């Protein structure tokens, strides 16, 4: 009984200890006045500073301690910013809101419009589809509605079993390219055809017909998927082309066949494909490269060539392939692999932007219009047009007294009147100088209202998107810290000549000239001309400065070939001329930078300290840096007196060691 009581007491104490022990993320690693810095906050800040959590976890405790010192200073500065009322400062809040609108708009478009569709596009591009279609064009069928109804009737007859897809394609399809091939449009992958068409295909099983008529910019389609398989993104191949045309440009299929048979026989005998391509191929663009075509994707070659090439395995040689260019024999060199999402991301963005981003954007904005009850006043719009009087955008609008205060669109209780709207148009290069008319005004309304709706959405995004909220918090902290640095450091740095001179006297050992030389150069491209100049100089028949005016080095002729004092180790030229003993001496001709050179020593200046005037720019920079550090240290000291910071360095070895974050 006694043992059971002891065991029960131990269990109770253990549970009590576990329940009262501090969660890893809540461990306090520092405090200042009543504010605490937890392990979770420290780890998050440190990870962000070094790039990621994995790298942070491998770092040293000493680095954690150094960072903690800086982080404590940062947190005290933020506390001071709030104590000073920066969070209520109108100018800072305006800057923050302006940033939120601009960055938020970009963030929304990237995260909510681009990223989700990139993932879908990437996954779909791992597969390729072969499809056939029956197309009805509105312009050939009595208009859009008539074309739609006709296509639907055809689809209904297929569904009911009255007619087969192939039968109807042969009679009714208005795509003349595919009609004779049963509607076949060959293999494709996502991002190559109109999105509405390919979207239907990716939702349809092999050997099945999509259950609805599909509308694209080309017309109405009935779609049948005939094959689905893993995509080979690209292949590297070579070919030997035997053209049907002879050297005179006349078609001679018999001669072409004889030449082809010779090539085939040599290949079967084991001769090298590349060498045979160099000898026999009629493709002048590739024969010198052994027929190498490089990498290419589906649909980049004519269909018979494409179909044969993509069936091959590396090292395999095709049978004879006939195209409109002649007979081909193809060798597959290698297959490309599907890139990772990150590797393909830029390409995916380009595809999305080209094919359907505008539709995605328009759909998103239309949803915002519903969400924010967007209204457009047609009567006011017509009134504005009525009073435009052929105004050129950029000029003053002649009848603002009639329409300037009119509200012609609104959303979420935000009312847009014409005067500020027109002011914006006047500054917009897309519209300035153009005649004011209905189409132009419509375009401006669409552009500005779309932008405004997304910006309005961005203003509340930090309440629903944690990542964006963190981004905005970082920016807010940044502008607060910048304002503090401006008030406490940069604006307090006082520059005057007396202080600069005093600073120079204390630090002048830091401002030095190395050994320097000034020289004049004659540089010409022609070797014999350079030697002729050298002979004239040696014989005293020419003046060096006169000849230097003929120097051919780019940018030096107008300077008469003269180089001001230059550090000896600055270049090959300064090192070469420094070897001369006396002022006025000149070198022999030597080759340099694709030309020929003669140098004359004009002056030497031995290493020495710079005078105050010579060093003034450097002194100013160094003084500002030293003063900034001094003022920064004074400011940090004042914060320490105000907030009494304490750092618990003994807790830092536990950083990034939790089993469950």
Secondary structure, 3 states (H helix, E strand, C coil): CHHHHHHHHHHHHHHHHHHHCCCHHHCEEEEECCEEEEHHHHHHHHHHHHCCHHHHHCCCHHHHHHHHHHHHHHHHHHHHHHHCCHHHCHHHHHHHHHHHHHHHHHHHHHHHHHHHHHHHHHHHCCEEEEEEEEEECHHHCCCHHHHHHHHHHHHHHHHCCCCCHHHHHHHHCCCHHHHCCCCEEEEECCCCCCHHHHHHHHCCCCCEECCCCEEECCEEEEEEEEEEEECCCCEEEEEEEEECECCCCCECHHHHHHHHHHHHHHHHCCCCHHHHHHHHCCCCCCHHHCCEEEEECCCCCCHHHHHHHCCCCCCCECCCEEECCEEEEEEEEEECCCCCHHHHHHHHHHHHHHHCHHHHHHHHHHHHHHHCCCEECHHHHHHHHHCCCCCECCCCCCCHHHHCCCEEEEECCEEEEHHHHHHHHHHCCCCCCCECCHHHHHHHHHHHHHHHHHHHHHHCHHHCCHHHHHHHHHHHHHHHHHHHHHHHCHHHCCCCHHHHHHHHHHHHHHCEECCEEEEEEEEECCHHHHHHHHHHHHCCCCCHHHHHCCCCCCCCHHHCCEEEEEEHHHCHHHHHHHCCCCCCCECCCEEECCEEEEEEEEEEECCEECCHHHHHHHHHHHHHHHHHHHHHHHHHHHHHHHHCEEECHHHHHHCCCCCCC
